[in-house]
Amino acid sequence: MRIKGFKFASARSFQKKWERDDVALIYSEREAALAGMFTRNRFKAAPVELSMKRVERGRCRAVVVNAGCANACTGEEGLADAEATAEAAASALGVSPEDVLVASTGVIGARLNMKGMRDAMPVLAQGLSPDDLSKVSRAIMTTDTVPKLAFEETDVGGVQCTVAGVTKGAGMIRPNMATMLAFIMTDFKAAPELLAEMLRKAVDVSFHRVNIDGDTSTNDMVLLMANGAAGGPLLERGTTACRNAADAVTKVCADLAKQMVMDGEGATKFIDLRIKGAKNELEARQAAHLISESKLVKTAFFGEDANWGRILAALGRSEASFSPDEVDLFVGDICLVRNGKYQGKAAETDATKVLKNRAFAVTLDLKAGVAEYNVFTSDLSIDYVKINANYRT
């Protein structure tokens, strides 16, 4: 599927000894309005620092993304490398360096192979095609096992518009942002301020709900670009057109977020962990993330063991308000704990059958209020340990 006015390409920049493309280019044929969200990790990578400044301008023409080298904790030299990458891309495209953003993912502490990056820019510019978004999704993979893309079409003020996105992320994943790179492109027309509002709301119900291993990266970045190439008027808040556009952005982000969890490092399970009946959303969110990060809970999911005690023990460490003798716990539709009391072997046997599925829900009802929150998480497998033990080798 094409997004009007956008073109894509990938090439090799030799950041690692991969026999595949490892750098990608996203290019808008016309100036695109821009919004972005970035990691809250204080060790921000050089490309994050540079792109954060350029997002403030609210517009761009291109994004360069490399895999294999994070360009993080590389000091002034790393920042100079990020700027040089943008300059090389701008030169190849015939645009201003200020209109080029950069993103990186990979090993922390290593400098970019700048010869490889510079050599790749003309190749990228010459290879641009409206049909090659899939090449971008493949080039930015690190420990990902599959590329991740999502598309939505919607009516925006009588004009058929497309929202498309790609993401990478399989490990070091915990919100604020979730550890990942994501790039959302659309051909509707919107001001940067409205795009930023759309993106914040979409991220809150998608990428901020992802928790694979509790770690937050130095390189997290989500960008939303809108070039208006589909035609139609500038979006206005409160209109049906604006709601349709925002819904499409949210659907793409949610789709990508779920794909990330399904492809979590070593993951064999997708768990929708739900907290309901909480005093407020803050307490529900804190409890959901704490449980989703529990190594004992996650290994039980991997073992398809309905170990309800681990889930309640994790909840008990949270700051959520509840009475232990009122809490209910469900695995799928099976009630394992009712009013704080174990429901017996038959219920556990039925819950174990649910855990054998690739995807399932776990719900805790705290009966302390009406607030709800859910997190998408995965299990913790033997392969996760192997992948991360050997990541730099």
HELIX and SHEET records of a PDB file:
HELIX    1   1 ALA A   46  VAL A   55  1                                  10    
HELIX    2   2 GLY A   75  LEU A   93  1                                  19    
HELIX    3   3 PRO A   97  ASP A   99  5                                   3    
HELIX    4   4 MET A  114  GLN A  126  1                                  13    
HELIX    5   5 LEU A  133  ALA A  139  1                                   7    
HELIX    6   6 PRO A  192  ASP A  204  1                                  13    
HELIX    7   7 PHE A  207  ARG A  209  5                                   3    
HELIX    8   8 THR A  240  MET A  262  1                                  23    
HELIX    9   9 GLU A  281  GLU A  293  1                                  13    
HELIX   10  10 LYS A  295  PHE A  302  1                                   8    
HELIX   11  11 TRP A  308  GLY A  316  1                                   9    
HELIX   12  12 PRO A  324  GLU A  326  5                                   3    
HELIX   13  13 LYS A  345  LEU A  355  1                                  11    
HELIX   14  14 ILE A  382  ALA A  389  1                                   8    
SHEET    1   A 4 PHE A   6  ALA A  11  0                                        
SHEET    2   A 4 VAL A  23  PHE A  38 -1                                        
SHEET    3   A 4 ARG A  59  CYS A  69 -1                                        
SHEET    4   A 4 VAL A 100  VAL A 107  1                                        
SHEET    1   B 6 PHE A   6  ALA A  11  0                                        
SHEET    2   B 6 VAL A  23  PHE A  38 -1                                        
SHEET    3   B 6 MET A 221  ALA A 226 -1                                        
SHEET    4   B 6 LEU A 181  THR A 186  1                                        
SHEET    5   B 6 VAL A 159  LYS A 168 -1                                        
SHEET    6   B 6 LYS A 148  VAL A 156 -1                                        
SHEET    1   C 7 VAL A 210  ASN A 211  0                                        
SHEET    2   C 7 ALA A 371  SER A 378  1                                        
SHEET    3   C 7 PHE A 270  ALA A 278 -1                                        
SHEET    4   C 7 ALA A 359  ASP A 365  1                                        
SHEET    5   C 7 ASP A 328  VAL A 331 -1                                        
SHEET    6   C 7 ILE A 334  ARG A 338 -1                                        
SHEET    7   C 7 LYS A 341  TYR A 342 -1                                        
END                                                                             
